[in-house]
């Protein structure tokens, strides 16, 4: 049994996961074959005079990116950006942020920085998949620029667990049931924090969202942009909103898709998210009932949910064979929630659940592996799970004591009868954190910023619609756009109304009415 941390935030790790799943299912490349360079990769962008926030940062703000063709794809450009580890000591140690640029394929408007969320997901992978993530109007108009935030991917990555230890972490029982399991659970929480400190350098105390937002402003300057054009998904909306608070005069056109309510306390956020996944699961079961005369889960939504709950309980008692591995209850949980991020992949959930009900766990295991970026050979493609812990717990180290978790059951089970206790136990996750942030929390308003588009979806499992409504109200210049639909995030999800609004705003600066519903 080794869990405790996995649900601190399930914001958007699955965004890049599903890009990868889509590539595997559909074959082919993740970029249009007609992409051409504008300008050549080694040509620096037009020089602009950017006044740094303080004189000591002048060297960082005056740097230019030496783009060169990526080794894995010569049609993409790779580079690095130098930033201070600690902005309070800009003359101290530095780190190199990994960058990837997909050049505009048409008449170039400028650079669009993108972030897929997590926290912990790689922005370079997100940009690399631009041909599937973004539609042609954006691909033609913008150099799509992704960066691995500090502590993630290839940007001085946080390292906490070995591959085998991370396997055990993903597999572990997320709801300890007796004193012995609770004690082991508490030990695992403490051990995780200690392992992160032992395996990572000084970067561990400097992976906050505020510092990542400061990095984005250095990136904006290095790209030669007077103002930032940005599309952030899920946790990327928190990063974008933080940027707007720190640098309101540098806000150009910001799209915050699948928005996070940055004013929520951790318990309310976790309860809301539990409710979001319950809503998405109910919608999935209802779709099963509507699309077939004999849904394999049962004859009603409640019967379908009971089937899934019973399956999880049985796997907790006896894991299922999954090739040369065993599908434990932790893996089963991740395998179930991962396809809820995207309605297009609900069929994968049906296939996996039907197989599990027959006693075979391989399909659910594949979905769990995809969530954690686990490769078939047992290695991990990135450190997203470890970075997720490090960033979340640095931003807010608050944690519930294990003995107090049962008192949370009523509220969490009311929000999600299926997943409530899992989310309740996740509230203990930061108890073992061993570093503190040097950044003070912000009251995010973005006063003085240009209009910022805030997007939400009615049945989004990870970032409920009411979070987008709240963030749009909190931001002085927030403009709310709502999508009626399923899945996580709104843009490029099959809603032409949403897509046109986002593209018209980013390319032409057209601001929709507030609120707008699609």
For each residue, the residues with C-beta under 8 A, 3 or more apart:
1: 172 173 176 181 184 185 188
2: 165 168 169 171 172 184 188
3: 6 169 172 173 174 185 188 330 425
4: 172 174 185 188 189 192 425 426 428 429
5: 8 169 189 192 389 426 429 430
6: 3 10 169 170 174 330 334 385 426 429
7: 10 174 270 273 422 423 426 429
8: 5 388 389 392 393 426 429 430
9: 118 119 235 388 392
10: 6 7 13 14 273 277 337 462
11: 117 118 119 234 235 258 260 462 463
12: 15 16 116 117 118 121 233 234 235 236 258 462 488 489
13: 10 16 17 117 118 120 121 371 372 373 384 385 388
14: 10 17 18 338 341 342 370 371 462 488
15: 12 18 19 116 117 121 126 233 234 341 488 489
16: 12 13 19 20 116 121 122 125 126 129
17: 13 14 20 21 338 341 370 371 373
18: 14 15 21 22 341 342 345 370
19: 15 16 22 23 30 125 126 129 132 133
20: 16 17 23 24 370
21: 17 18 24 25 345 348 370
22: 18 19 25 26 132 344
23: 19 20 26 27 28 30 129 132
24: 20 21 27
25: 21 22
26: 22 23
27: 23 24
28: 23
29: 33 131
30: 19 23 128 129 130 131 132
31: 35 73 75 76 102 128 129 130 131
32: 35 105 131 136 139
33: 29
34: 105
35: 31 32 75 102 103 105 131 139
36: 103 105
37: 40 41 75 77 103
38: 103 104 105 108 143
39: 43 103
40: 37 43
41: 37 67 68 69 77 101 103
42: 66 67 68
43: 39 40 67
44: 47 64 65 66 224
45: 64 65 111 223 224 225
46: 224
47: 44 64 224
48: 221 224 225 226
49:
50: 61 62 220 221 226
51: 61
52: 55 56 57 58 60 61 221
53: 57 217 247
54: 57 90
55: 52 58
56: 52 90 91
57: 52 53 54 60 61 84 87 90 218
58: 52 55 61 62
59: 62 63
60: 52 57 63 82 83 84 90 218
61: 50 51 52 57 58 218 221 222
62: 50 58 59 221
63: 59 60 81 82 218 222
64: 44 45 47 222 224
65: 44 45 79 80 81 99 222 223
66: 42 44 79 80
67: 41 42 43 77 78 79 101
68: 41 42 77 78 79
69: 41 73 74 75 76 77 78
70: 73 74 76 77 78 100
71: 78
72: 76
73: 31 69 70 76 128
74: 69 70
75: 31 35 37 69 102
76: 31 69 70 72 73 100 101 102 127 128
77: 37 41 67 68 69 70 100 101 102 103
78: 67 68 69 70 71 98 99 100 101 124
79: 65 66 67 68 99 101
80: 65 66 96 97 98 99
81: 63 65 96 97 99 147 215 218 219 222
82: 60 63 94 95 96 97
83: 60 94 95 97 150 214 215 218
84: 57 60 87 89 90 91 92 93 94 95
85: 89 92 93 94 95 150 202 203 206
86: 89 90 92 93 202 206 438
87: 57 84 90 211 214
88: 438
89: 84 85 86 92
90: 54 56 57 60 84 86 87
91: 56 84
92: 84 85 86 89
93: 84 85 86 202
94: 82 83 84 85
95: 82 83 84 85 150 155 156 203
96: 80 81 82 155 156
97: 80 81 82 83 147 148 149 150 155 215 219
98: 78 80 124 147 148 153 154 155
99: 65 78 79 80 81 124 145 146 147 219
100: 70 76 77 78 123 124 127 128 145 146 147
101: 41 67 76 77 78 79 111 127 143 144 145 146
102: 31 35 75 76 77 127 128 130 131 139 143 144
103: 35 36 37 38 39 41 77 108 143
104: 38 107 108 109 139 140 141 142 143
105: 32 34 35 36 38 136 139 140
106: 139 140 141
107: 104 140 141
108: 38 103 104 141 142 143
109: 104 141 142 507
110: 142 143 225 229
111: 45 101 142 143 145 223 224 225 229
112: 138 142 143 144 145 229 230 231 506
113: 145 146 147 216 219 220 223 228 229 230 231
114: 123 126 127 130 133 144 145 146 230 231 232 236
115: 121 123 126 146 147 149 230 231 232 233 235 236 239 240
116: 12 15 16 121 122 123 125 126 233 234 236
117: 11 12 13 15 121 232 233 234 235 236 237 258
118: 9 11 12 13 121 152 234 235 384 387 388 391
119: 9 11 149 152 209 235 239 387 388 391 392
120: 13 152 382 383 384 385 386 387 388 390 391
121: 12 13 15 16 115 116 117 118 125 126 152 235 382 384
122: 16 116 125 126 146 148 152 153 154 382 384
123: 100 114 115 116 126 127 146 147 148 149 153
124: 78 98 99 100 127 128 146 147 148 153 154
125: 16 19 116 121 122 128 129 146 153 382
126: 15 16 19 114 115 116 121 122 123 129 130 133 146
127: 76 100 101 102 114 123 124 130 144 145 146
128: 30 31 73 76 100 102 124 125 146
129: 16 19 23 30 31 125 126 132 133
130: 30 31 102 114 126 127 133 134 139 144
131: 29 30 31 32 35 102 134 139
132: 19 22 23 30 129
133: 19 114 126 129 130 492
134: 130 131 138 139 144 231 491 492
135: 138 139 492 499 503
136: 32 105 139 140
137: 140 141 503 507
138: 112 134 135 141 142 144 503 506 507
139: 32 35 102 104 105 106 130 131 134 135 136 142 144
140: 104 105 106 107 136 137
141: 104 106 107 108 109 137 138 506 507
142: 104 108 109 110 111 112 138 139 229 506
143: 38 101 102 103 104 108 110 111 112 223
144: 101 102 112 114 127 130 134 138 139
145: 99 100 101 111 112 113 114 127 219 223
146: 99 100 101 113 114 115 122 123 124 125 126 127 128
147: 81 97 98 99 100 113 115 123 124 155 215 216 219
148: 97 98 122 123 124 152 153 154 155 157
149: 97 115 119 123 152 153 155 207 212 215 239 387 391
150: 83 85 95 97 155 156 203 206 207 211 212 215
151: 155 156 157 158 200 203 204 206 207 387 390 391
152: 118 119 120 121 122 148 149 155 157 158 207 382 383 384 387 391
153: 98 122 123 124 125 148 149 157 382 383
154: 98 122 124 148 157
155: 95 96 97 98 147 148 149 150 151 152
156: 95 96 150 151 201 203
157: 148 151 152 153 154 382 383 386 387
158: 151 152 196 199 200 203 204 207 383 386 387 390
159: 196 199 200 383 386
160: 192 195 196 199 200 386 389 390
161: 165 166 169 192 195 199 386
162: 165 166
163: 166 167 378 379 380
164: 167 168
165: 2 161 162 168 169 195
166: 161 162 163 169 170 372 374 380 385 386
167: 163 164 170 171 374 378
168: 2 164 165 171 172
169: 2 3 5 6 161 165 166 172 188 192 330 385
170: 6 166 167 330 331 334 368 372 374 385
171: 2 167 168 326 328 329 330 331
172: 1 2 3 4 168 169 188 328 330
173: 1 3 176 177 181 316 328 329 330
174: 3 4 6 7 329 330 333 421 422 425 426
175: 421 422 425
176: 1 173 181 182 184 185 425
177: 173 181
178: 181 182
179: 182 183
180: 183 184
181: 1 173 176 177 178 184 185
182: 176 178 179 185 186 402
183: 179 180 186 187
184: 1 2 176 180 181 187 188
185: 1 3 4 176 181 182 188 189 402 425 428
186: 182 183 189 190 402 428 431
187: 183 184 190 191
188: 1 2 3 4 169 172 184 185 191 192
189: 4 5 185 186 192 193 399 428 429 431 432
190: 186 187 193 194 431 432
191: 187 188 194 195 432
192: 4 5 160 161 169 188 189 195 196 389 432
193: 189 190 196 197 393 430 431 432 433 434
194: 190 191 197 198 432 434
195: 160 161 165 191 192 198 199
196: 158 159 160 192 193 199 200 204 386 389 390 434
197: 193 194 200 204 434 435
198: 194 195
199: 158 159 160 161 195 196
200: 151 158 159 160 196 197 203 204 390
201: 156 204
202: 85 86 93 205 206
203: 85 95 150 151 156 158 200 206 207
204: 151 158 196 197 200 201 207 390 394 435
205: 202 394 435 436 437 438
206: 85 86 150 151 202 203 211 437 438
207: 149 150 151 152 158 203 204 211 212 387 390 391 394
208: 211 212 391 394 395 437 439
209: 119 212 213 238 239 242 391 395
210: 213 214 242 246 437 439 442
211: 87 150 206 207 208 214 215 439
212: 149 150 207 208 209 215 216 239 242 391
213: 209 210 216 217 239 242 243 246 247
214: 83 87 210 211 217 218 246
215: 81 83 97 147 149 150 211 212 218 219
216: 113 147 212 213 219 220 228 230 239 243
217: 53 213 214 220 221 228 243 246 247 250
218: 57 60 61 63 81 83 214 215 221 222
219: 81 97 99 113 145 147 215 216 222 223
220: 50 113 216 217 223 225 227 228 250
221: 48 50 52 61 62 217 218 224 225
222: 61 63 64 65 81 218 219
223: 45 65 111 113 143 145 219 220
224: 44 45 46 47 48 64 111 221
225: 45 48 110 111 220 221 228 229 252
226: 48 50 250 252
227: 220 250 251 252 253 450
228: 113 216 217 220 225 243 247 250 251 252 254
229: 110 111 112 113 142 225 252 253 254 506
230: 112 113 114 115 216 240 243 252 253 254 255
231: 112 113 114 115 134 236 254 255 257 491 502 506
232: 114 115 117 235 236 237 239 240 254 255 256 257
233: 12 15 115 116 117 236 237 257 258 489
234: 11 12 15 116 117 118 237 257 258 260 462 463 488 489
235: 9 11 12 115 117 118 119 121 232 238 239 260
236: 12 114 115 116 117 231 232 233 239 240 256 257
237: 117 232 233 234 240 241 256 257 258 259 260 454 463 471
238: 209 235 241 242 260 262
239: 115 119 149 209 212 213 216 232 235 236 242 243
240: 115 230 232 236 237 243 244 254 255 256 452
241: 237 238 244 245 256 259 260 262 444 446 452 471 474 475
242: 209 210 212 213 238 239 245 246 262 442 444
243: 213 216 217 228 230 239 240 246 247 250 251 254
244: 240 241 247 248 251 254 444 446 449 452 475
245: 241 242 248 442 443 444 445 446
246: 210 213 214 217 242 243 442
247: 53 213 217 228 243 244 250 251
248: 244 245 251 446 447 448 449
249: 448 449
250: 217 220 226 227 228 243 247
251: 227 228 243 244 247 248 254 446 449 450 452 477
252: 225 226 227 228 229 230 450
253: 227 229 230 450 453 505 506 509
254: 228 229 230 231 232 240 243 244 251 449 452 453
255: 230 231 232 240 452 453 455 491 502 505 506
256: 232 236 237 240 241 259 452 453 454 455 468 471
257: 231 232 233 234 236 237 455 489 490 491 502
258: 11 12 117 233 234 237 455 456 457 460 462 463 468 488 489 490
259: 237 241 256 454 455 456 463 467 468 471 472
260: 11 234 235 237 238 241 463 467 471
261: 264 269 272 466 467 470 471 474
262: 238 241 242 444 471 474
263: 444 470 474
264: 261 268 269 272 467 470
265: 268 269
266: 269 270 396 398 427
267: 270 271 400 408 427
268: 264 265 271 272
269: 261 264 265 266 272 273
270: 7 266 267 273 274 412 423 424 426 427
271: 267 268 274 275 411 412 415 423
272: 261 264 268 269 275 276 415 464 466 467
273: 7 10 269 270 276 277 423 461 462 463 464
274: 270 271 277 278 412 415 416 419 420 422 423
275: 271 272 278 279 415 416 464
276: 272 273 279 280 460 461 462 463 464
277: 10 273 274 280 281 337 340 416 418 419 461 462
278: 274 275 281 282 415 416 417 418 419 420
279: 275 276 282 283 459 461 464
280: 276 277 283 284 340 459 460 461 486 487
281: 277 278 284 285 305 308 336 340 418 419 461
282: 278 279 285 286 301 305
283: 279 280 286 287 459 486
284: 280 281 287 288 339 340 346 349
285: 281 282 288 289 295 297 298 301 304 305 308
286: 282 283 289 290 301
287: 283 284 290 291 346
288: 284 285 291 292 295 296 297 304 350
289: 285 286 292 295 299 300 301 304
290: 286 287
291: 287 288 295
292: 288 289 295
293:
294:
295: 285 288 289 291 292 298 299 304
296: 288 350 353 354 357
297: 285 288 303 304 307 308 353
298: 285 295 302 303 304 306 307
299: 289 295 303
300: 289 303 304
301: 282 285 286 289 304 305
302: 298 305 306
303: 297 298 299 300 306 307
304: 285 288 289 295 297 298 300 301 307 308
305: 281 282 285 301 302 308 309 417 418
306: 298 302 303 309 310
307: 297 298 303 304 310 311 357
308: 281 285 297 304 305 311 312 336 353 418
309: 305 306 312 313 417 418
310: 306 307 313 314
311: 307 308 314 315 332 353 356 357
312: 308 309 315 316 329 332 333 336
313: 309 310 316 317
314: 310 311 317 318
315: 311 312 318 319 320 327 328 329 332 356 361
316: 173 312 313 329
317: 313 314
318: 314 315
319: 315 326 327 328 329 361
320: 315 326 327 332 356 359 360 361 364
321: 326 327 359 360 361 362
322: 325 326 327 331 360 361 362 364 365
323: 362 365
324:
325: 322 365
326: 171 319 320 321 322 361
327: 315 319 320 321 322 331 332 335 356 361 362 364 365 368
328: 171 172 173 315 319 331 332
329: 171 173 174 312 315 316 319 332 333
330: 3 6 169 170 171 172 173 174 333 334 368
331: 170 171 322 327 328 334 335 361 364 365 368
332: 311 312 315 320 327 328 329 335 336 356 361 364 368
333: 174 312 329 330 336 337 368 419 422
334: 6 170 330 331 337 338 367 368 371 372
335: 327 331 332 338 352 363 364 365 366 367 368 371
336: 281 308 312 332 333 339 340 349 352 353 364 367
337: 10 277 333 334 340 341 371 419 461
338: 14 17 334 335 341 367 368 370 371
339: 284 336 342 345 346 348 349 352 367
340: 277 280 281 284 336 337 346 349 461 487 488
341: 14 15 17 18 337 338 345 461 462 487 488
342: 14 18 339 345 346 487 488
343: 346 485 486 487 493
344: 22 487
345: 18 21 339 341 342 348 349
346: 284 287 339 340 342 343 349 350
347: 350 351
348: 21 339 345 351 352 363 367
349: 284 336 339 340 345 346 352 353 367
350: 288 296 346 347 353 354
351: 347 348 354 355 363
352: 335 336 339 348 349 355 356 363 364 366 367
353: 296 297 308 311 336 349 350 356 357 364
354: 296 350 351 357 358
355: 351 352 358 360 361 362 363 364
356: 311 315 320 327 332 352 353 359 360 361 363 364
357: 296 307 311 353 354
358: 354 355
359: 320 321 356
360: 320 321 322 355 356 363
361: 315 319 320 321 322 326 327 331 332 355 356 364 365
362: 321 322 323 327 355 365 366
363: 335 348 351 352 355 356 360 366 367
364: 320 322 327 331 332 335 336 352 353 355 356 361 367 368
365: 322 323 325 327 331 335 361 362 368 369
366: 335 352 362 363 369 370
367: 334 335 336 338 339 348 349 352 363 364 370 371
368: 170 327 330 331 332 333 334 335 338 364 365 371 372 374
369: 365 366 372 374 375 376
370: 14 17 18 20 21 338 366 367 373 374
371: 13 14 17 334 335 337 338 367 368
372: 13 166 170 334 368 369 380 384 385
373: 13 17 370 380 381 382 384 385
374: 166 167 170 368 369 370 378 379 380 381
375: 369 378 379 380 381
376: 369
377:
378: 163 167 374 375
379: 163 374 375
380: 163 166 372 373 374 375 383 385
381: 373 374 375
382: 120 121 122 125 152 153 157 373
383: 120 152 153 157 158 159 380 386 387
384: 13 118 120 121 122 152 372 373 387 388
385: 6 13 120 166 169 170 372 373 380 388 389
386: 120 157 158 159 160 161 166 196 383 389 390
387: 118 119 120 149 151 152 157 158 207 383 384 390 391
388: 8 9 13 118 119 120 384 385 391 392
389: 5 8 160 192 196 385 386 392 393 429 430
390: 120 151 158 160 196 200 204 207 386 387 393 394
391: 118 119 120 149 151 152 207 208 209 212 387 388 394 395
392: 8 9 119 388 389 395 396 429 430
393: 8 193 389 390 396 397 429 430 433
394: 204 205 207 208 390 391 397 433 435 436 437
395: 208 209 391 392 437
396: 266 392 393 430
397: 393 394 430 433 436
398: 266 430
399: 189 427 428 429 430 431 433
400: 267 404 405 408 427 428
401: 404 405 428 431
402: 182 185 186 405 428 431
403: 406
404: 400 401 407 408
405: 400 401 402 408 409 424 425 427 428
406: 403 409
407: 404
408: 267 400 404 405 411 412 424 427
409: 405 406 412 413 420 421 424
410: 413 414
411: 271 408 414 415
412: 270 271 274 408 409 415 416 420 421 423 424
413: 409 410 416 417 420 421
414: 410 411 417 420
415: 271 272 274 275 278 411 412 420 423
416: 274 275 277 278 412 413 419 420 423
417: 278 305 309 413 414 420
418: 277 278 281 305 308 309
419: 274 277 278 281 333 337 416 422 423
420: 274 278 409 412 413 414 415 416 417 423 424
421: 174 175 409 412 413 424 425
422: 7 174 175 274 333 419 425 426
423: 7 270 271 273 274 412 415 416 419 420 426 427
424: 270 405 408 409 412 420 421 427
425: 3 4 174 175 176 185 405 421 422 428
426: 4 5 6 7 8 174 270 422 423 429
427: 266 267 270 399 400 405 408 423 424
428: 4 185 186 189 399 400 401 402 405 425 431
429: 4 5 6 7 8 189 389 392 393 399 426
430: 5 8 193 389 392 393 396 397 398 399 433
431: 186 189 190 193 399 401 402 428
432: 189 190 191 192 193 194
433: 193 393 394 397 399 430
434: 193 194 196 197
435: 197 204 205 394
436: 205 394 397
437: 205 206 208 210 394 395
438: 86 88 205 206
439: 208 210 211
440:
441:
442: 210 242 245 246
443: 245
444: 241 242 244 245 262 263 474 475
445: 245 474 475 476
446: 241 244 245 248 251 449 452 475 476 477 478
447: 248 476
448: 248 249 476
449: 244 248 249 251 254 446 452 475 476 477
450: 227 251 252 253 477
451: 477 478 479 511
452: 240 241 244 251 254 255 256 446 449 475 477 478 479
453: 253 254 255 256 479 481 501 502 505 511 512
454: 237 256 259 468 471 472 475 478 479 480 481
455: 255 256 257 258 259 468 481 482 483 489 490 491 498 502
456: 258 259 460 463 464 465 466 467 468 469 480 481 482 483 490
457: 258 460 465 468 482 483 484 485 486 487 488 489 490 493
458: 465 482 483 484 485
459: 279 280 283 485 486 487
460: 258 276 280 456 457 463 464 465 487 488 489
461: 273 276 277 279 280 281 337 340 341 487 488
462: 10 11 12 14 234 258 273 276 277 341 488
463: 11 234 237 258 259 260 273 276 456 460 467 468 488 489
464: 272 273 275 276 279 456 460 467
465: 456 457 458 460 468 469 482
466: 261 272 456 469 470
467: 259 260 261 264 272 456 463 464 470 471
468: 256 258 259 454 455 456 457 463 465 471 472 480 482
469: 456 465 466 472 473 480 482 515
470: 261 263 264 466 467 473 474
471: 237 241 256 259 260 261 262 454 467 468 474 475 478
472: 259 454 468 469 475 478 479 480 514 515
473: 469 470 478 480
474: 241 261 262 263 444 445 470 471 478
475: 241 244 444 445 446 449 452 454 471 472 478
476: 445 446 447 448 449
477: 251 446 449 450 451 452
478: 446 451 452 454 471 472 473 474 475 514
479: 451 452 453 454 472 511 512 514 515 516
480: 454 456 468 469 472 473 514 515 516
481: 453 454 455 456 490 498 501 502 512 515 516 517 518
482: 455 456 457 458 465 468 469 515 516 517 518
483: 455 456 457 458 490 493 495 497 498 518
484: 457 458 517 518
485: 343 457 458 459 490 493 494 495
486: 280 283 343 457 459
487: 280 340 341 342 343 344 457 459 460 461 493
488: 12 14 15 234 258 340 341 342 457 460 461 462 463
489: 12 15 233 234 257 258 455 457 460 463 493
490: 257 258 455 456 457 481 483 485 493 495 498 518
491: 134 231 255 257 455 498 499 502
492: 133 134 135 499
493: 343 457 483 485 487 489 490 498
494: 485
495: 483 485 490 498 499 518
496: 499 500
497: 483 500 501 518
498: 455 481 483 490 491 493 495 501 502 518
499: 135 491 492 495 496 502 503
500: 496 497 503 504
501: 453 481 497 498 504 505 512 516 518
502: 231 255 257 453 455 481 491 498 499 505 506
503: 135 137 138 499 500 506 507
504: 500 501 507 508 510
505: 253 255 453 501 502 508 509 510 511 512
506: 112 138 141 142 229 231 253 255 502 503
507: 109 137 138 141 503 504
508: 504 505
509: 253 505
510: 504 505
511: 451 453 479 505
512: 453 479 481 501 505 516
513: 516
514: 472 478 479 480
515: 469 472 479 480 481 482
516: 479 480 481 482 501 512 513
517: 481 482 484
518: 481 482 483 484 490 495 497 498 501
